[in-house]
Amino acid sequence: MNSRAPGLPVEIHQKAQLMSASEVERTLIRLAHEILEKNNGVEDLALVGIRRRGVPLAARLAKIIQRIEKKPVPLGTLDITLYRDDLSTLDSKPVVQKTEMEIPITGKSVVLVDDVLYTGRTTRAAMDALFRVGRPRRLQLCVLIDRGHRELPIEAAFIGRTVQTTENQTIEVKLREVDDAEKVLLMEKQQATIA
């Protein structure tokens, strides 16, 4: 007989692959077109990636947009450390570590880029950090995956894919620049069982 015992470690296993490398690429191309359409081209447009995986996603979007429009898009970086509330119970408050805002954002239409939108706390911390640097004319959020479970009234303007998850599931985005792999996985937490 299997039973769950309190205090046993939680196991995380892959439940499904949500996106392959080619699906990630196609999704980024679509998102780049949507960003251009909603912002009427690249005039006064800037992309800002949230470290870690938002940075390579923003860089890829900037390259795609430059290929389409034949003009470069300014690219900035925010480093926000979140003691991941979906993986531990240490702390759930995002901490802004470093802002590499080598681009001016005041008066710009800024697209903040991240891999997964979950509670909204990381996005809120990123917004606060951006407003300490300058005042964008417009601020929009672009995410590869929106998994729901929002705790703050934050909504993405550009969404690669919406995935309904349960509280015991997480999304893992693997990017070649960070992980040496390219895919999006749905992971599930289960408490270990004893026989």
C-alpha positions in Angstrom: 0.0 0.0 0.0 1.3 3.4 -0.9 0.7 6.3 1.5 1.9 9.9 1.6 3.9 10.7 4.6 4.3 14.2 6.0 7.8 15.5 5.7 8.8 13.4 2.7 10.6 15.3 0.0 8.6 16.7 -3.0 9.5 15.1 -6.3 9.2 17.2 -9.5 8.6 15.3 -12.7 7.9 16.3 -16.3 4.2 16.1 -17.1 4.3 17.4 -20.7 6.4 19.3 -23.3 4.4 22.4 -24.2 6.7 23.8 -26.8 9.6 22.6 -29.0 12.4 24.7 -30.2 10.7 25.4 -33.5 7.4 26.3 -31.7 9.3 28.8 -29.5 10.9 30.4 -32.6 7.5 30.6 -34.4 5.9 32.1 -31.3 8.6 34.8 -31.0 8.2 35.7 -34.7 4.4 36.1 -34.1 5.0 38.2 -30.9 7.5 40.4 -32.8 4.8 41.1 -35.4 2.2 41.8 -32.7 4.6 44.2 -30.9 5.2 46.1 -34.2 1.5 46.2 -35.0 0.4 47.5 -31.6 3.3 50.1 -31.5 3.1 51.2 -35.2 6.6 50.1 -35.9 9.9 50.7 -34.1 9.7 54.5 -33.6 10.3 55.2 -29.9 10.1 51.4 -29.1 12.5 49.8 -26.6 12.6 46.2 -25.2 13.7 45.4 -21.7 14.4 41.8 -20.6 14.0 40.6 -17.1 17.0 38.4 -16.2 17.4 35.5 -16.6 15.3 34.1 -19.4 13.6 37.4 -20.3 16.9 38.8 -21.5 17.6 36.3 -24.3 13.9 36.4 -25.3 14.1 40.2 -25.5 17.3 39.9 -27.5 15.7 37.5 -30.0 12.6 39.7 -30.3 14.9 42.7 -31.0 16.7 40.7 -33.8 13.5 39.6 -35.4 12.1 43.1 -35.3 15.3 44.5 -36.8 15.0 41.9 -39.6 11.5 43.0 -40.3 11.9 46.8 -39.9 15.5 47.2 -41.0 16.1 49.3 -37.9 17.7 48.4 -34.5 15.5 48.3 -31.4 17.1 49.6 -28.1 17.5 46.8 -25.6 17.8 47.0 -21.8 18.2 44.5 -18.9 16.6 44.3 -15.5 18.0 41.8 -12.9 15.3 40.8 -10.5 15.9 37.9 -8.2 12.8 36.2 -7.0 13.0 33.6 -4.2 10.8 31.4 -6.2 7.5 31.0 -4.4 6.6 28.2 -6.7 9.6 26.1 -5.7 10.2 27.1 -2.0 8.7 28.8 0.9 11.8 31.0 1.8 10.4 34.3 0.6 8.1 35.5 -2.1 9.3 39.1 -2.5 11.1 40.0 -5.7 14.4 41.8 -5.1 15.8 44.1 -7.7 19.5 43.4 -7.9 20.9 45.4 -10.8 19.6 47.6 -13.6 21.6 47.8 -16.7 19.5 50.4 -18.4 22.0 51.5 -21.0 19.1 52.8 -23.0 16.9 55.8 -22.3 13.3 54.9 -21.6 11.7 58.2 -20.8 9.1 59.0 -23.4 9.5 55.5 -25.1 7.1 52.8 -25.6 8.7 50.1 -23.5 8.0 46.4 -23.8 9.0 44.5 -20.7 9.9 40.8 -21.6 9.8 37.8 -19.3 9.5 34.0 -19.8 6.6 33.2 -17.5 3.8 35.3 -16.0 2.6 33.8 -12.8 1.6 35.8 -9.7 2.6 39.2 -11.1 5.1 40.0 -8.3 8.2 39.9 -10.6 6.5 42.1 -13.1 5.5 44.6 -10.4 9.2 44.7 -9.1 10.4 45.2 -12.7 7.9 48.1 -13.2 9.0 49.8 -10.0 12.7 49.5 -11.1 11.9 50.9 -14.5 10.1 53.9 -13.1 13.1 54.6 -10.9 15.2 54.9 -14.1 12.8 56.9 -16.2 9.2 57.5 -17.3 8.1 55.5 -20.3 5.3 56.9 -22.4 3.8 53.4 -22.4 4.7 50.2 -20.7 3.6 46.8 -22.1 4.4 43.3 -20.9 5.4 40.4 -23.2 5.6 36.9 -21.9 6.3 33.5 -23.6 3.9 31.7 -21.2 1.0 33.0 -19.1 0.2 30.4 -16.5 -2.5 32.2 -14.5 -2.8 32.4 -10.7 -2.3 36.1 -10.6 -2.1 37.8 -7.2 -1.7 41.3 -8.6 -3.8 43.0 -11.3 -1.1 42.6 -14.0 -1.9 41.5 -17.5 0.4 40.9 -20.5 -0.3 42.7 -23.7 1.6 40.1 -25.7 1.3 36.4 -24.8 3.0 33.5 -26.5 0.8 30.8 -25.0 -1.7 30.7 -22.1 -1.4 27.5 -20.1 -3.8 26.6 -17.4 -1.9 25.2 -14.5 -2.7 23.9 -11.0 -0.9 25.1 -7.9 1.3 22.0 -7.8 2.5 22.5 -11.4 5.3 24.8 -12.7 6.5 25.9 -16.1 10.1 25.4 -17.0 11.3 27.5 -20.0 14.6 26.1 -21.3 16.6 28.5 -23.6 19.8 27.6 -25.4 21.5 30.8 -24.2 20.9 29.9 -20.5 20.2 26.1 -20.4 21.8 24.7 -23.5 18.3 23.4 -24.4 15.3 24.8 -26.2 11.8 23.8 -25.0 9.0 24.6 -22.6 8.0 22.0 -20.1 5.0 21.5 -17.7 6.4 20.1 -14.5 4.4 18.6 -11.6 5.2 18.4 -7.9 4.3 15.3 -6.0 5.1 14.3 -2.5 7.2 11.2 -2.4 5.3 8.0 -1.4 6.4 5.1 0.8 5.6 1.6 0.1 
